[in-house]
Amino acid sequence: MSITLSSLLSAIPATLRDELIQAFTKIERNFKESRWEPSELNGGKLCEVVYTILKGYVDNNYPASASKPQNMVDACKKLEQSPRTFPRSIRIQIPRMLVALYEIRNNRGVGHVGGDVNPNHMDAVCVLQMSKWIVSELIRVFHNVSTEEAVDVVKTLSSREIPIIWQVDDVIRVLDNSLSMLDKTLVLLYGEPSGIDEKNLIASVEHSNPSVYRKDILRKAHKERLLEYNTTKKKATISPVGVKRVESEILS
């Protein structure tokens, strides 16, 4: 795809644009990894970012980062009072969608009566599709492209699929045992761009010696710029170099 989501949303300040893309990407990734509850929670984050963008657009004054309004429903209703010179989608349609999405995020419990359907999955499907519509509409409105073009762009935004990762309860495993400890580590970090604590990495790859893992894997990969290893926080985060390795050499 020659046109990226970031370029289509270039009219939005970079910090808010990045927050929007990150929230949307997390929704898709969690959905594909069957993490239904996190998918719903990230739907709430998307609502907060999108509301901040709409409010900044109407006020012609964007804040440095997204924030949560004191009352999402009331805040979205106030957007409906914006001058009619703004597109109806900005004033009414997206805000009303945000209210529905936020309602699912806040008031749909984890436990439901009945066992015929998995409601968490059902809710997550709803969150995913509403999120795609909202992002598509932002593209259409801000960049004057057709709805079909906007949807086509969003269709290409499926998060990086990781078929060799499996999560069961709170444990994440790399299913390809032929991979080295380093490659397993990079795959895990690739699936969580915000980084993973050293302790959780060791548990996931089942390394028998934490000090050896720290020395031979994390510190070495840090020197090679495959990842950033924060020795204070005991946390590792994949770098662009590491991402390229995962995509071109491991997942390909």
DRENLUMDREN-548684 format. One record per residue (C-alpha): residue number from 1; residue in three letters; x, y, z. Coordinates in nm, 3 decimals. Each point is the difference from the previous one (the first is absolute). Layout:
N
(NUM; ALA; (X; Y; Z))
...
//
This chain:
252
(1; MET; (0.000; 0.000; 0.000))
(2; SER; (0.153; 0.328; -0.110))
(3; ILE; (-0.226; 0.210; 0.222))
(4; THR; (0.041; -0.058; 0.373))
(5; LEU; (-0.243; 0.073; 0.280))
(6; SER; (0.249; 0.243; 0.148))
(7; SER; (0.024; 0.197; -0.324))
(8; LEU; (-0.377; 0.008; -0.042))
(9; LEU; (-0.034; 0.141; 0.351))
(10; SER; (0.286; 0.246; -0.037))
(11; ALA; (-0.237; 0.292; 0.065))
(12; ILE; (-0.026; -0.121; 0.359))
(13; PRO; (0.292; 0.095; 0.231))
(14; ALA; (0.261; -0.276; 0.016))
(15; THR; (-0.043; -0.085; 0.369))
(16; LEU; (-0.376; -0.046; -0.030))
(17; ARG; (0.038; -0.182; -0.330))
(18; ASP; (0.246; -0.244; 0.156))
(19; GLU; (-0.232; -0.058; 0.297))
(20; LEU; (-0.288; -0.070; -0.237))
(21; ILE; (0.197; -0.248; -0.210))
(22; GLN; (0.138; -0.173; 0.307))
(23; ALA; (-0.345; -0.041; 0.158))
(24; PHE; (-0.149; -0.132; -0.324))
(25; THR; (0.290; -0.240; -0.056))
(26; LYS; (-0.033; -0.139; 0.353))
(27; ILE; (-0.370; -0.067; -0.051))
(28; GLU; (0.072; -0.205; -0.310))
(29; ARG; (0.295; -0.181; 0.150))
(30; ASN; (-0.188; -0.095; 0.317))
(31; PHE; (-0.295; -0.115; -0.207))
(32; LYS; (0.215; -0.225; -0.216))
(33; GLU; (0.164; -0.146; 0.307))
(34; SER; (-0.342; -0.069; 0.157))
(35; ARG; (0.057; 0.242; 0.285))
(36; TRP; (-0.358; 0.117; 0.016))
(37; GLU; (0.005; 0.211; 0.314))
(38; PRO; (0.313; 0.203; -0.091))
(39; SER; (-0.156; 0.061; -0.341))
(40; GLU; (-0.299; 0.162; 0.168))
(41; LEU; (0.216; 0.206; 0.234))
(42; ASN; (0.207; 0.130; -0.289))
(43; GLY; (-0.326; 0.102; -0.163))
(44; GLY; (-0.036; 0.244; 0.288))
(45; LYS; (0.344; 0.143; -0.069))
(46; LEU; (-0.090; 0.046; -0.365))
(47; CYS; (-0.312; 0.193; 0.106))
(48; GLU; (0.205; 0.238; 0.213))
(49; VAL; (0.250; 0.066; -0.278))
(50; VAL; (-0.267; 0.053; -0.264))
(51; TYR; (-0.201; 0.232; 0.226))
(52; THR; (0.314; 0.207; 0.062))
(53; ILE; (0.059; 0.024; -0.375))
(54; LEU; (-0.359; 0.108; -0.071))
(55; LYS; (0.003; 0.258; 0.280))
(56; GLY; (0.335; 0.136; -0.115))
(57; TYR; (-0.126; 0.025; -0.357))
(58; VAL; (-0.316; 0.187; 0.101))
(59; ASP; (0.190; 0.232; 0.236))
(60; ASN; (0.287; 0.043; -0.247))
(61; ASN; (0.231; -0.076; 0.293))
(62; TYR; (0.138; -0.350; 0.035))
(63; PRO; (0.145; -0.106; 0.337))
(64; ALA; (0.341; -0.166; 0.017))
(65; SER; (-0.152; -0.337; 0.085))
(66; ALA; (-0.334; -0.172; 0.045))
(67; SER; (-0.192; 0.029; 0.325))
(68; LYS; (-0.314; -0.153; 0.142))
(69; PRO; (-0.298; 0.235; 0.032))
(70; GLN; (-0.170; 0.004; 0.338))
(71; ASN; (-0.316; -0.134; -0.157))
(72; MET; (0.031; -0.154; -0.347))
(73; VAL; (-0.373; 0.007; -0.074))
(74; ASP; (-0.043; 0.368; 0.094))
(75; ALA; (0.322; 0.097; -0.179))
(76; CYS; (-0.116; -0.166; -0.322))
(77; LYS; (-0.342; 0.164; 0.027))
(78; LYS; (0.169; 0.339; 0.021))
(79; LEU; (0.173; -0.073; -0.330))
(80; GLU; (-0.347; -0.018; -0.157))
(81; GLN; (-0.037; 0.369; 0.082))
(82; SER; (0.298; 0.092; -0.219))
(83; PRO; (-0.063; 0.235; -0.293))
(84; ARG; (-0.162; -0.164; -0.300))
(85; THR; (0.298; 0.106; -0.207))
(86; PHE; (0.174; -0.310; 0.135))
(87; PRO; (-0.083; -0.332; -0.168))
(88; ARG; (-0.291; -0.189; 0.148))
(89; SER; (0.231; -0.294; 0.055))
(90; ILE; (0.220; 0.210; 0.230))
(91; ARG; (-0.293; 0.149; 0.190))
(92; ILE; (-0.241; -0.292; 0.028))
(93; GLN; (0.080; -0.331; -0.164))
(94; ILE; (0.347; -0.075; 0.141))
(95; PRO; (-0.087; 0.139; 0.347))
(96; ARG; (-0.309; -0.221; 0.020))
(97; MET; (0.207; -0.301; -0.104))
(98; LEU; (0.250; 0.087; 0.273))
(99; VAL; (-0.278; -0.004; 0.259))
(100; ALA; (-0.104; -0.351; -0.108))
(101; LEU; (0.357; -0.125; -0.006))
(102; TYR; (0.076; 0.151; 0.340))
(103; GLU; (-0.311; -0.162; 0.144))
(104; ILE; (0.130; -0.343; -0.098))
(105; ARG; (0.338; 0.083; 0.151))
(106; ASN; (-0.149; 0.111; 0.333))
(107; ASN; (-0.318; -0.194; 0.058))
(108; ARG; (0.040; -0.346; -0.146))
(109; GLY; (0.122; -0.231; 0.275))
(110; VAL; (0.233; -0.292; -0.054))
(111; GLY; (-0.253; -0.248; 0.132))
(112; HIS; (-0.327; -0.066; -0.184))
(113; VAL; (-0.289; -0.236; 0.056))
(114; GLY; (-0.026; -0.295; -0.238))
(115; GLY; (0.260; -0.210; -0.177))
(116; ASP; (-0.120; -0.028; -0.359))
(117; VAL; (0.191; 0.306; -0.118))
(118; ASN; (0.323; 0.155; 0.118))
(119; PRO; (-0.120; 0.359; 0.062))
(120; ASN; (0.354; 0.128; 0.045))
(121; HIS; (0.075; -0.105; -0.356))
(122; MET; (-0.328; 0.153; -0.114))
(123; ASP; (0.085; 0.330; 0.169))
(124; ALA; (0.351; -0.002; -0.143))
(125; VAL; (-0.136; -0.047; -0.354))
(126; CYS; (-0.224; 0.301; 0.055))
(127; VAL; (0.290; 0.208; 0.134))
(128; LEU; (0.222; -0.097; -0.293))
(129; GLN; (-0.253; 0.086; -0.268))
(130; MET; (-0.104; 0.330; 0.160))
(131; SER; (0.366; 0.095; 0.036))
(132; LYS; (0.060; -0.070; -0.368))
(133; TRP; (-0.298; 0.214; -0.094))
(134; ILE; (0.117; 0.289; 0.218))
(135; VAL; (0.353; -0.005; -0.141))
(136; SER; (-0.135; -0.031; -0.355))
(137; GLU; (-0.228; 0.298; 0.058))
(138; LEU; (0.286; 0.210; 0.138))
(139; ILE; (0.197; -0.076; -0.316))
(140; ARG; (-0.297; 0.085; -0.222))
(141; VAL; (-0.075; 0.329; 0.175))
(142; PHE; (0.352; 0.126; 0.057))
(143; HIS; (0.132; -0.093; -0.341))
(144; ASN; (-0.299; 0.032; -0.227))
(145; VAL; (0.010; -0.353; -0.137))
(146; SER; (-0.299; -0.222; -0.061))
(147; THR; (-0.138; -0.238; 0.260))
(148; GLU; (0.110; -0.293; -0.218))
(149; GLU; (0.359; 0.129; -0.016))
(150; ALA; (0.005; 0.056; 0.375))
(151; VAL; (-0.125; -0.353; 0.068))
(152; ASP; (0.256; -0.147; -0.241))
(153; VAL; (0.279; 0.170; 0.192))
(154; VAL; (-0.127; -0.122; 0.336))
(155; LYS; (-0.036; -0.355; -0.135))
(156; THR; (0.375; -0.005; -0.056))
(157; LEU; (0.063; 0.102; 0.359))
(158; SER; (-0.039; -0.343; 0.151))
(159; SER; (0.258; -0.020; 0.273))
(160; ARG; (0.310; -0.209; -0.043))
(161; GLU; (-0.122; -0.357; 0.020))
(162; ILE; (0.208; -0.228; 0.217))
(163; PRO; (-0.104; -0.359; -0.075))
(164; ILE; (0.285; -0.145; 0.204))
(165; ILE; (-0.111; 0.171; 0.322))
(166; TRP; (-0.258; -0.156; 0.228))
(167; GLN; (-0.145; 0.142; 0.319))
(168; VAL; (-0.168; -0.213; 0.262))
(169; ASP; (-0.119; 0.176; 0.314))
(170; ASP; (0.287; 0.233; 0.098))
(171; VAL; (0.273; -0.196; -0.178))
(172; ILE; (0.127; 0.076; -0.351))
(173; ARG; (0.192; -0.267; -0.190))
(174; VAL; (0.192; -0.005; -0.327))
(175; LEU; (-0.115; -0.321; -0.168))
(176; ASP; (0.295; -0.039; -0.237))
(177; ASN; (0.260; -0.182; 0.210))
(178; SER; (0.252; 0.012; -0.283))
(179; LEU; (0.056; 0.370; 0.069))
(180; SER; (0.294; 0.112; 0.209))
(181; MET; (-0.051; 0.168; 0.335))
(182; LEU; (0.082; 0.332; -0.165))
(183; ASP; (-0.255; -0.047; -0.277))
(184; LYS; (-0.267; -0.113; 0.245))
(185; THR; (0.070; 0.312; 0.204))
(186; LEU; (-0.029; 0.224; -0.305))
(187; VAL; (-0.327; -0.163; -0.108))
(188; LEU; (-0.149; 0.057; 0.345))
(189; LEU; (0.112; 0.363; 0.000))
(190; TYR; (-0.133; 0.044; -0.353))
(191; GLY; (-0.341; -0.098; 0.127))
(192; GLU; (0.015; 0.259; 0.278))
(193; PRO; (0.151; 0.325; -0.135))
(194; SER; (-0.027; 0.170; 0.341))
(195; GLY; (0.255; -0.245; 0.140))
(196; ILE; (0.006; -0.297; 0.237))
(197; ASP; (0.148; -0.037; 0.346))
(198; GLU; (0.311; -0.215; 0.023))
(199; LYS; (-0.170; -0.236; 0.246))
(200; ASN; (-0.288; -0.066; -0.239))
(201; LEU; (0.235; -0.055; -0.292))
(202; ILE; (0.197; -0.261; 0.194))
(203; ALA; (-0.322; -0.175; 0.097))
(204; SER; (-0.129; -0.002; -0.357))
(205; VAL; (0.317; -0.139; -0.161))
(206; GLU; (0.058; -0.228; 0.303))
(207; HIS; (0.368; 0.081; 0.029))
(208; SER; (0.156; -0.195; 0.286))
(209; ASN; (0.250; 0.266; 0.106))
(210; PRO; (-0.116; 0.363; 0.030))
(211; SER; (0.355; 0.140; 0.033))
(212; VAL; (0.116; -0.183; -0.313))
(213; TYR; (-0.312; 0.112; -0.190))
(214; ARG; (0.061; 0.356; 0.108))
(215; LYS; (0.364; -0.011; -0.110))
(216; ASP; (-0.017; -0.207; -0.319))
(217; ILE; (-0.337; 0.111; -0.134))
(218; LEU; (-0.116; 0.335; 0.132))
(219; ARG; (0.331; 0.181; 0.040))
(220; LYS; (0.141; -0.138; -0.323))
(221; ALA; (-0.312; 0.085; -0.198))
(222; HIS; (0.007; 0.346; 0.157))
(223; LYS; (0.354; 0.056; -0.131))
(224; GLU; (-0.111; -0.117; -0.345))
(225; ARG; (-0.291; 0.249; 0.020))
(226; LEU; (-0.254; -0.276; -0.048))
(227; LEU; (-0.171; 0.116; 0.315))
(228; GLU; (0.026; 0.257; 0.277))
(229; TYR; (0.073; -0.157; 0.337))
(230; ASN; (-0.074; 0.229; 0.294))
(231; THR; (0.213; -0.135; 0.284))
(232; THR; (-0.174; 0.221; 0.253))
(233; LYS; (-0.354; -0.104; -0.083))
(234; LYS; (0.109; -0.351; -0.103))
(235; LYS; (-0.200; 0.037; -0.319))
(236; ALA; (0.072; -0.066; -0.369))
(237; THR; (-0.156; 0.170; -0.302))
(238; ILE; (0.053; -0.101; -0.360))
(239; SER; (0.174; 0.247; -0.232))
(240; PRO; (-0.067; 0.070; -0.369))
(241; VAL; (0.303; -0.220; -0.076))
(242; GLY; (-0.157; -0.281; 0.203))
(243; VAL; (-0.336; 0.048; -0.173))
(244; LYS; (0.167; -0.030; -0.339))
(245; ARG; (0.172; -0.321; 0.105))
(246; VAL; (-0.324; -0.155; 0.124))
(247; GLU; (-0.192; 0.091; -0.315))
(248; SER; (0.268; -0.084; -0.255))
(249; GLU; (0.171; -0.300; 0.159))
(250; ILE; (-0.235; -0.164; 0.248))
(251; LEU; (-0.364; 0.051; -0.097))
(252; SER; (0.062; 0.003; -0.375))
//
